[in-house]
């Protein structure tokens, strides 16, 4: 059963707004940033009306879980998860403190500032989604040729690094390795590819032990001075395709713990993928909440209501 928390669509804090993304609101704390994960949900680059209860809580907590688990592979921007709003006093001078809203508990974190690298580092371990569509048409994934005769959802011979642009508006576009090198340089490209594949391999092995297949995922990186670090979110249902290993069957789409069913409903509803997006029906909202919570609970072995007991 889902824990009962109000849906958070927007934050409004008396701090300088650093940026407002599709899901996260970020506030400038000087050398640090406060990131609050809302319950907004986007699909096909549009923010849908309404939200998914507990979604921001899951995204924040699961990202923190993975940041800790992968910190021996690469450093990340996480400084502190805000599970108790009183810790914000540590990061705000007395003249900048304010009555902290309770919704920040659990769904926000303090992170280091970094210079964002304008690339989505996508790793694919299985043939699904847009990769499957491209393979059917051209026998390639992001322009990379693959063996003939592969089926939908089949495990790839080896994980593929298929970067894209990080678009501020509109759709991300595939990047070849040469294009990425021209954009961010040879050394940064090499390091991002190496770390992305290492993180995916490590996470995939762990997740499989918990009965979940990570079909693909995307990561973001930044630079602090010249140090490459992970930023934004990591291995969440928003940034990854999670499948139930017990129900996995090659040759078809898979039951998932991510927002793919939301995309499927939008397509079936006949939406043309141009704003405004239609509102999701209650049953899709409820089932999506459950999937996000189940992803967190299966991967971490913890229940959300153990962290945030029902009042």
N, C-alpha and C positions, 0 to 999 in steps of 0.2 A: 504494500500500500504506500502511496506517495505521502511524504510529509507535507503538511499544509503550510505553505509559505505564499505570500502575495506575489503576483507577477510584477517584476520590475522592468519597466520599459525605458525609463530615463532616470538619470541622476542629475542633481542640481546642487553642487557643492560650492561653497564660497571660496573656491580656489581657482587659480588660472587654469582654464581648460587648455590642455595640450592638444588633444584631438578627440574626435568622436567617430568611431568606426561603425561597422554594421552591427557589432555586438558589444564592443568595449568602449567605455568612456574613460579617458585618461586625463589626469590632472598633474600640473607641473609643481614639483616640490623643490625646485632648485636643481641639485645634482641628482635627485631621485624623481620617480614618477609614481603616482598612485593609479593603479588600473582597477576599474570596477567592471565586472562582467555582468551585463544585464541579461534579461530573459528574451531579448529580441532574437528573432530567427530570420535568416535570409536564405533565399534560394534563387538561382539564376541571376545573381547580382542585384536582387531587389529585396528590401526589407519588407517582410510580411506584416500586415496589421495584427495586433494582438501579440501574444508571446507564449512561451513554453515554460510553465511553472518549474522552478528548481534548475532550469537549464544553466543559468549563470553560476550557480553554486557548484554544479557538476564540472563545468568547464574550468573554473578556478581551482577547485580541489584536485581534479585529475591532472591538470597541468603541473601543479605543485608536486604531485606524486611522481610524475615522470621527470621533472627537472631534477629531483633528488636522485632518482634511480639512474639517470644518465650523466650525472655530474662528473663521473670518473672518465667519461668519453670526451666531454667538452663542458666548459663553464657556461653558465646561463645568467640571465639578468635578475633572477629572483633574490631579493634581500629578506623579505618577511611576508608570510601569509597573514592577512588580518582576520584572525578568528575571533579576536576580542578587540573591539574598536578602541579600547583605552590605550592600546599600544601605539596609536597614532600620535599620542603626546610625545613619543620618542623622536618622531620625525618632523614635528611641526613646532616652531618656536612659539612661545607663550602668546605672542601677539597675533598669531595666525590660527590658533586653536578655535574650535567652534563645537557646538553640540553635535557629535557625530551620529548620523542616522544609523539605526540598528541594521538596516539592509546591507551595510558594508561588511558586516560580520560574515565570514565564510566565502563571500563572492568577490573579495578584493585582495590585492597584494601590492606591496611596495617593491619596486624594481629599480635597478640602475638604468640611467640613461645610456643609450647607445646610438650610434649612427646606423640607421637601418640600411641594409643592403637591398636594393630594389629587385629582388628575385624571390620567387616562391620555389623552394627546394622540394620537389615532388619525387617521392620514391614509390615505385609500383612493384609489388611482388606477385600480383595476380592480374589476370586480364579481365577488366571490368570497366563499366562506365564509359567515359569518352574514349578510353584506350581500346575497349572492345569495339566501339563504333568505328574507330579509325582502322583497326586491324581488319575488320570485315570489308572495308572499302579498298584498302591499299596494302594490306599485309604488313603494316608498320605500326609502331607506337611512337609518337613524337618524331616521326621520320626515321626511326631506327627499324631496320628490317628484322622480322621475327620468323621462326620456322613456320612452314605451312601446316595447316590442319589443326591449329590450336582451337580450343572450344571456349565458350564464355565461362568466366570465373576460373579458368585453369591456372595452376601455378606456373609462373614463368620460369624458364631455364635458370635464370638468375635475376635478382632484383634490378630494376632499371632506374637510373637517375634521369628524370625528365623535367628539367626546370622550366619555369614559365616566368613571364614578366610579372611584376607586382603592380597591377593597374590601380590607379586612384579612382577611376571611374570606368565602367564598361568591363569587358572580359579580359582576363589574363591571356596572354598569347604565348605559345610554345617558343622556347629558346633552344637553338642548337648549342653545342658546347663552344663552337667558335664565336657565336653571337654573345654568349655569356662572358667569354673571355674578353671580348671587345668592350663589354659593358662594365665589368668589375675587375678585370685583370686576370692573368693566368694563375697567380698564386692563390688569390681568394677563391677562384673557381675550383681549383684543385682541392683546397681545404674544405670547401662546402660540400663537394661531392663525396669526399672521403668520410667526413663526419656524418653526413646524411645517411649514407649506406651503413655505417657502423651503428648509428642509433636505430635504424630500422631493423637491422639484424638482431640487435640486442633486445629490442622491444618485442619483436615478433616471436622470438624464442620464449620470452617470459609470458607473453599473452597466450601463446599456445598451451602453456602449462596450466592456464586458467580457463581453457576451453574457448578461447577467442582467437580468430584469425584476423590479423591486420592486413587487409588486402592492399591498401595503399595509404599514404599519408603525405602531408605537406608541412614543411617547417620554414621558419624565418630566422635569419641571422642578422647580427649587427656587429659593429666594431666599437670597442672601448679602447681608445688609443689605437694600437694596431692588433689588439687581441680579438680574435673571432669568438663570439658567444652566441648562444641560442636566445631568442627573444620571443615575445608575443605569447602564443600558446603552444602546447606540445601534446600530440597523440590523444586528442579529444574526439568525441563524436562529431564535432564540427569540422575538424581538420583531417579526419581519417575515415576509412571505411572498415568498420568492425563487423565480422561475421561470426555466427555461432558455429563452432567447429563440429558440434554433434549433428548439425543439419546440413553440413557442406556437401554439395553434389556438383560435380563438374557438368557444364553444359546448360546451365540455367542461372538466373539471378538468385541471390542468396538472401535469406532472412538476416536482417542487420540490426546493429545497435547504434545506428547513426541517423542522419536526417534524410537518407535516401527515400524512405516511404513518404516523406513530405514532398519531395520532388516528384515522385510517382503520382501522388494525388493531384498535384498541380497540373501535370501533363494530362491525366485522365479527365480533369475538370475542363480541359480545353483552353487553359490560359495560354496566351500568345507570348509569354515571357517578357512583356513590356509593362512597365508600371502604369497604374497601380496593380499590385498583386491582390488576388482574392483572399478573403479571410478563411482560415482553416476551420473545418467543422470540429465540434467538441470531441468527437471520438478520435480524430487524428491528433489533436492536442494532447489528450490523455495518453494515448498509446506512445506518442513521442516522448512525453515526460517519463514514462515507465522505461522506455528503451535507454534513455540517457542515464537514469538512475541505475539500471541493471548493468550498464557498461562500467560505471564507477564501482559498483559493489563487487562485480566479478573480478575486476582487475586489481582492486585494492584489498579485497577481503573485508571491507568495512561497510557498515550501513550508514547512510546519511543521517539517520535519526540517532546514531550513536555520537555523532559530532555535534549535531544540532537537535537536541531532544524536543519533542513536541511540547508546546506550552499547555 
